[in-house]
């Protein structure tokens, strides 16, 4: 059925273009073909001038009293923003002050959006576009929190992750590392 529809469409396209001659043939599978070029075993089909058409005059639509608000490309709705690393309530041992952070964004960040990270409640500089894994330095022993937001070019927050709490432990000379459970 689809092939027949395509054939009819091609045929009427030829008619609409006002071509003087078309060629019609049926292949071995019984499919009817039309072309503007001769084909072996094809019969010539004479096409006349396409019928003219004029539409009735339509009065213009009334204009609204107030000007329409220009539409802008809406910001995409982010399905999720999660901190994957460090894990919630995770205890990290002997990291030497360097913390690896990994964030998952779905769908992926737009080119004009960035991640803003909050470490222990303090905003860090926005990350470069597209960056979702990075290292923080000077993360010492104790309890810490991380939170991430997605910001647009104007600094407006578009999505926010849940706050992640984690702990850093450091072995000391005064208290050698005990066996961890």
N, C-alpha and C positions, 0 to 999 in steps of 0.2 A: 504494500500500500504506500509506503514511504517513497519508493522508487517512482511510482505513478505520480505522486504529488510533485516530486522534483521535476519529472518530465513535463507535467502541465505547467509548472512554474517557468521552466525554460522556454516552453512554447509561447506562453503569454508574454514573456520578456521580449522575445523576438517580435511579437506582434506590437508590443508597446513601443519598441524602438523604431518601428516603421520599416523594418527590413523588407525588401521586395520579395525575397525568395528564402524558403527554408526547405530542409530535406528531412524526410521521415523514413525510418526503417525499424524493423523488428529483428533483434538478435536471436541466436540459437536458443536462448533461454526464454524467449517470448517477451522480452523487455522492449518497450517502444522507446526509440531515441529520436531526438530532434537536433538539428545542427544548422548553422548558417553556411556550412561547407559541404560539398557533395561527398557522398559515401557510396561504396559499392553496394548495389541493390536498393538504394534509397529512392523514394519517389519524391518528386518535387512538389512542394506546397507553395502556392502563390498567396502572398499576404497583401492585403489591401492597406490603405491608410487607416491608422487607428481612429476610432470614433472620437470626436471632440467631446469635451465636457466642460461645463461651466457651473460653478457652485452658486447657489443663491447668496445674495448679500446678507451678511450677518452683522447686526449692529454691534458696535464695540461694547465690551463689558463695562459696567459703571466702575469708576475708580473709588477705592476706599477713602474715607474721610481722613484717616490718619496714615502717614507713610509707614510702609512695612519695615520691620526691623531686619537689617541685613543678616543673612544667615552666615554663620561661621562653621568651620569644620569642628564638630564637637570632639572633645578629648576622648580617647578610647576608654572604655570601662575596663580596668584591670581586674581580672578574676581573682588573682591572689598575689600577695607579696609576703614572702616568708624568709626568715633567717634560717638557713640550713646548718650553718656551722658558726659558732659553737652551738651545741645542743642545749635545750632548756634544762636548767639545773645541773649542767655538766661541770665536773671538776677537772681542771686542766693542771697538769704537773710539770714544773720545770720548763716553762715555755721561753725563758730568757727574755721576757718582756715583749715578745713578738706574738701577736694573735692573728691567725688566719680567719677571715670572715668570708662566708659564702652566702649569697642571697639569690632566691629564685623569684622571678617575675613572670606572670602569665597573663596575657600574651607578652611577648618580648617588649622591652622598652622601645618607644618611638625614638627616632634620632634626636628630637628636640626635647626629650625628657631625661632627667638624671636621677640618680639615687642620692638621697641626703641621709647621712647616718648620725645617730645620736648615741654617744658613748657616755654612760653614767649621767644622762640627762643633758649633756652639753652637745650642741650641734657642731659637727665637724664640717670642713669644706665639702661642697658637693663633689661627687666623684665625676670623673670624665664620662662622656656619653658612652653607653653600652657596657660599662664596667659593672660586673656583679660579683667578682671575687677580688679580694685585696687583703693587705696586711696592715694591722695597726701596730705601732711601736709604743713602748713605754706602758705596757699593760702589766702591772705588778700584782703581787699577791693581794687577795681579798675578794669581796663580792662585787660584781659588776653587772651593768645592764646595757643592752643594745636595743635600738629600735631603728627601723628604716622607713623612709617615706619616699614616694616618687613625686618629684616636683617638675612643673613645666618651666618654660623659658622665663616666666615672670616670677618664679619662686613660689607659685601656688601649689599646695599639697594636693595631689590627686588620689593617692592611696597610702595606707599606713600598715606596717606589720605590727603584730603583737610584740610587746616588750619581752625580750629574752634575758633571763637572769643566768649568770654562770659564775664559776668560782675559779680563782687561780691560786694554786699552792706551790710553794717553793721549798725545797729541801734546804735546811740550814745546817751549818756546822755544829751549832749548839744543840740542835735536835735532829739527829740523823733520821733519815727516812724510815718510817715504820712500814711493816708489811701492810700493804693495802688489801682489803678484803676482796 
